[in-house]
């Protein structure tokens, strides 16, 4: 204990040298700690989100972009695909589960995803409060969103078109929160889930030519036409005057429709084919809606992607070839694309690790130089210690302890600085990519190796100065004093 106190006082005898050594060690340990935590948590998050997904069906384009947009919700989709075409593959005997995804809107930057309750099951999420969505415009919000936005059951909100929170607000139809999902630490925590029909209905009237058509409670006079009010179940999806109005974002093109004998625009969802609606009030027909609306007639409808789990794993590779050849879709393998992504990231991470190890080596050299240069000044101190009963071994241990104290101090500061850096990165990535990192997680095996490496650098730096102190000739030193 006495040797340790002496060693601690000695290292602060020249504070600038000590601070330089500690700063260099802190920097190297902080970089390596940050990389260890980032890599470990990054891989965990990416692998946990693709678990149970063998293929992703989507529009042709970049396979990696399709995976990032459909599985991780961090990129723009490659486009839309025909639900009719996708359904043929979803119903294939080789398929165990197929979960459709339809994008289009967001709420304050959080993506609204049209899907089925299977999506919640896929991520082992349960409805912590409320119930699962089963009607149009009912939503289940992810746990992280509910916590951040202070949302609760019964709250309503309007979606914003596209992925940007600064887009056009769909203030003609509100979503109602009916459930809050449990925390999973997966992508579902940052999503708002509804059924596919909600997405279709929200965009169903976009691009329609509504000349002569009257929606909801509005009774407007159109050129040369006199219409009775049509009261729809989803009239709120379009309460504007659509005379000659065409939206570029429409999912389907309905140009030139004549609405004199009007058929509901969402017959593909509610299967009202063959009904004549002139002067008909649909409010009474709404009572026939099912508690859980099935996708009955989806002719001409589009979705963004399908998450597929195969029964026959051999079919994964054949489908990746067959689907692009025979359809306008592609089938991307999440595992394959993420491995490619990791290999690309791996090059950068390895370069940073080499840089950090280089800084650690420089810090070791700095400690060695500091100890070696002080030997001349301290040889009389060592001689006096020997005269007062200190052994050669104790002098050797004293020098080693000084070096180790510098290294341990640098390691402790480095682990703290590395975690503070991860906390800052987590805040930024959560805002931008809805992906957070835990700075308080310890990767014991890798961080343990890092600690041992730091100790090794300290011992290596102190070996020569310690041996010189050990072999000090007391009589000659005192004679020259």
N, C-alpha and C positions, 0 to 999 in steps of 0.2 A: 504493500500500500504506500509506504514511504517513497519507494522508487518511482511509483506512478505519479505521485505529487511532484517530485523533483522533475520528472520528465515533462509534465504538463507546464511547469513554470519555465523550463528550458526552451520549449518550442515557441513560447511567446516572448522570449528574450529579444528576438528579431522579428517583430510582428509582420513586416512587409513580406519577408520570405515565406512566413507561415501562411499569410492570407493568399499569396499567389498559389501556393501548393494546394490549399483547400479549394480555392475557386476553380482551378483546373480539374481537380478530382470531382467537385460538385457538378461541373458542366458535363464531364464524360459520363458519370453515373446517371445524371438526370436524363440525358439523351437516350442511353441504353434502357433505363427504366421505362421511359415513355414509349419507346419502340416495342419493348416486351409487352406492356399492357395493351397498346394499340393492336398489335398483331394478334395477341391471344383473344381479346374481346371481339375484334373485327371478324376473325375466323369463326368464333362461336356464334356470333349473330348471323353471319351469312349462312353457315351450315345449318343452324336451327331453323331458319326460314325456308330452306329448300327441302327439308326433311319431308319425305312423302310425296314429292313432286318429281316425276320421271321426265315429263315433257311439258313444254308450254307451247300451245298453238296460238299463232298470231299472224299479223300481216307480214309479208315478206319485207326484208330489210336486214338490219344488223341483229344477229342473234343475241349478242350481249345487251343491246339496247332493249330488246324484247324482255329479257330476263330481268334487267334492272327496273324496267317500268312496271312489269306485271307481277313480279315476286316481291321486289324490294320497294317499289313505289317511289323511286328516286330519279326517274328519267321520263322523258316524253314517250308515249307509245309509238310504235312503228306504223300505226294506222288501225283501221277497223276491218273486221272480217264478217262475212255473211254468216248469220246464225244458222241458216238452213244448211249451208255447207259444213259448218263446224259440227252441227248436230249429228250428221252422218258418222263422223269419227268419234263423237262422244258416246254414241250408242253401240260402238264396235264391241264384239265379244271379248276382245283382248283388254278392254278398259275396265278397271276396277272402280275408279271414281273420276268424274270430270266436273270441274267447278267453273262455270262461266264468269267472266268479269266484264263489266261495262263501265267505262270512265266517261267523263264529260264535264263534271263540275267539281267545285271545292267550296269549303267554308273556312274563310280566313286562313287559307293556305293548306288546310287539311283536306285530303282527297275524299270525295264521295264516290263509293264503289258500289255499283249494282252487282249483286251476286246472290248466292243462296245461303241458307243457314249452315250448309256443309263447310263453308269457309271458316266459320267460327270453330267448328269441330276440328278442322284440319290443324289449327294452331292451338288446340286444347284450351280454347277460351270458352268460358261459360258466361251466361247473362247474370251478372252479380246483382243487378237491380232491374226490376221491370220484366219485360218479356222480349222474345225474338220478334223481329219485324215480320209481318205476314200480310200487310196491306200496302198499297201504293203510298209512298211518301212517309211511311213509318221508318225510323232509323234506329240502329243500335250504334252508339258511339264508343270508341276505344277508351280505355281507362285513362291513358295519358291526356287525351283531349278533354275528357270530362273534368279531370283534376285541374288542368291548366286554364280552361275557359269557364270553370265553375258552372258546368251544365248539369241539369237534373231532369228527371222524368217529367214529361209534359211540356218542356220548353220547345219552342218552335224557332226556326231560322230559315233564311233564304239562301239558296246556293248561288255561287258565282261561276260564270261560264269559264271553262278551261282550268288550267292548273295555277294560274296567277290570281292572287287574292285581290288584285286591282282590276279584274275583268268586269264584264257586264253582269249585274245582279239579276237573277230570275225572280223578280218580286211579284210574279203572278201566281206562284204556288210555294207554300211553305212546307218544310219538312218538320215532322213531329218526332221528338225523342221518346221512344217507348222502352228502351233498354240501355243499360251501361254494361259493357263487357268487363270481365275480370282482367287483372294485370297479368301479362304473359312475358313481358320483355321481348316481344316480337313485333313484327311490322303491324299487326292488327291493333296494337295499342294506339296507333296514330292514324287510324282510318275511321271513316263514318260509313256504315254499311246499310244498304237498303236492298230491295229486290230489283231485278233487272227491269221489270216493267216500269218502275219509277223513273229510271233514266230514259227509257224509251218515251214515256208519256211526256216527260219534261221537254224533250226535244222533238216530239212528234209533229207539232204544228210548224216548226221552223222550216221555212222555205216553201210553205204551201201558198198557193194563190187563193186567197180567201175572198175574192170578189163576190159580193152578194151574200156573204155568210155572216151570221150574227151569233156571238158566243155568250154564254152565261146570262147575266142579268142586263147586259148592254143591248139596247135595241137601236141600232143605227141605220140610217137610210143609205142604201148603196145604189149605184147607177142602175136605174131601170128595174130594180128588184124590190119586192115587198115580202119580207120573210117574217114568219112567226118565230118567237124566241126559242132557241134550242137550249135546254138546260142539261148540261152534261155532268156526269160524275166528276170528270176531270176538266171542266170548263175553265177552272182557275189556271190551267196550264197555259192558256192564251187568251187574255182578256183585252188585248189590244185590237185596234182596227187594222186588219191585215190586208187592206185593199192593195193588191199589186205588190205586196211586200215579200221579198225573197231573201232569206238568210243564207250565207255561205257555209254556215256550220252545220247544216241539216244533215241528219243521218240518211234520209231518203229524199228523193225528189218526187214531189207530187204536183208538178206544174200542170196548169190547165184543168184542174179539177172543177167540175160543176157541182155546186152544193145544193142545187134546187131540191133534188131528192137526196138528202144528205145521209151518208153512211158514216158512222163514227170513225174518226181518224185512227182510233186505236183498236179497231176490230181485231187486229192481229194479236192483241193482248187479251181482250175480253170475249172474243169469239162471238160477235153480234152479226155475223154474215147473214145477208138476205133480209135484214130488217129495213123497212122504209121509215125514215125519221122526219118527214116533212110535218112540221107542226107538232112534233112529238115531244113530250116532256120526259127527259131521262131521269129525273129525280126519283120517280117511282121505280124505274128499272134498276136503280142503284141498290135497292133492297135485295136484289138477286145476286149481288157479289159474294164470292166465297170468302171465308176467313183467310184462307191462304190461296192467293191467285196463282194458278198454274200457267205456264207458258203454253198456251193452246195453239194459237195461230201466229206463227212468227215469220210468215212469208215477207221477205224484203227487209227484215230487221237485221241490225248489225250489233256486234259486240266487239270488245277490244281484244280479249284473249281467253284461253281456256287452260286451267291447270289440270294436268292429267296424271293419274297414277295408274300404271299398267299392271295387269295380272301376269302377263307374259313379258318378262324382262328382255327377252331376245328381240321382241318387236320394237323396242326403243330405237335401235340402230336402223332397222329397216324403215320405220316410219319417218325418220329424219331424211331419208332419201326419197321415199314414195310421195310424201305430202307435197313438197315443193314441185315435184314433177307433174303431179296430177291435179293440183289445186292452185289457188292464188295465195295459199297460206304457207307458212313454214313451221317446222317443229323443232324447237331448240331445247337442248338438254341443259338444265341449270347447273348440274355438277360439272359438266365439261366447260361451260362458259365461265363459271366462277374459278375453276382451276386456272384457266387462262388469265383471268383477272389477277389472281394471286401471284402468278408467275411474273406478270408485268409489275405489280406492286413490289414483289420480292426483290427485284433489281434495285429499286430505289431504297428499300428498307436496308438491304445489305450494304449499300454504299454509305448510308447514314451510320450503320453499326461500325463499319470500318473507320469512319471518321471519329466516332466516339471512342473506339479502342485506341486510336492514334492519340487523342487528347489525353487518355488515361496513361499511355506510355510517356507522354511529355510530362505529365504531372509526377510520374515516378522518377523521371530524370531530374525534375525540379527538386524533389525531396532529397535525392541522392546528392545533388550539388550543394544544397543547403546544409546537410549534415556533414559532408566532407569538408566544406569550407570553414565550418565552425570548430573542426577538430583542433586546428592550430591554436585557436583562441582558448579552447576548453581543456587543453592538455594539463594545465596547472590545476584546474578544477578536478579533473579525473585523478591527478596525483594526490591531491588533498583527500579525496574520497577514499583512496587506497590506504593512506596513512591513518585515516579514522576508522579503518576496519572493513571497508568494502572490498570484496573479492574481484578478481578479473572477470568472473562470470557475471557478477552483478553489473559491472560496467558495460559488458556486452548487451545484457538484457535492457539496461537503461536506454542505450541508443536504439535498440529494436522497438522498445515501447514508445519512444518519441515518434518514430516513423509510423507505427501502427495507430497512434492517437490521431495523427494527421489524416491517415487513410480512413479510419472509422468516422471521424468528423465529416470528412468529405463525402463518405457514403451516405451518412444520415441526411445531410443537407441535400444531396443528390436525389435521394428517394422522395424527399418532400417536394423539391422543385419539380421533379418529373411528374408528380401527381397533381401539382397545381397547374402545370402546363396541360395535362390531360383534362382537367376540369374546365379550363378555358376552351380547349378544342371541343369538348363535349357540348358546351353551351352553344358554340357556333354551329356544330354539325346538327344539333337538335333543331335549331332554328331553320337551317337550310335543307337538311336531308331527313329530318325527323328520326335521327339516330343518335342515341346518347351512350356515353361510356361511364363506367363506374371507377372513379379514381381511387376508391378505398379497397379495391380488390387486390389480393396478393397472389402472385404466381410464384409459389414457394420454391419450386425446383429451379426455375430460371433465375429468380432474384437471389436464391441461395448461392448458385454458381457465381453470380455477379459479386456477391459479398466475398466469397472465397478468392475470386480473382483480384479484388481490391486489396485484400490482406496479403496475397502473394506479391503484388506490386510493392506494397510497403516493406515486406521482408527483403525482397530483392534490392530495393533502393538502399536498405540499411545494412546489408551484409558487409560491404567493404569498410564503411565507417565503424561498424561495430567490432569487426576483427582488429582494426587499427587501435581502437580503445582498449580491447582485450590485451593486445601485445605491447601496451605502453610500458616503457622502462621508467619506473618511479624515481630511482636514484639519479639517473641522468637528467630527467626533467627537472627535479628539485635543485640539482647542482647548477643548472643553467638559468634558474629563476632569478 
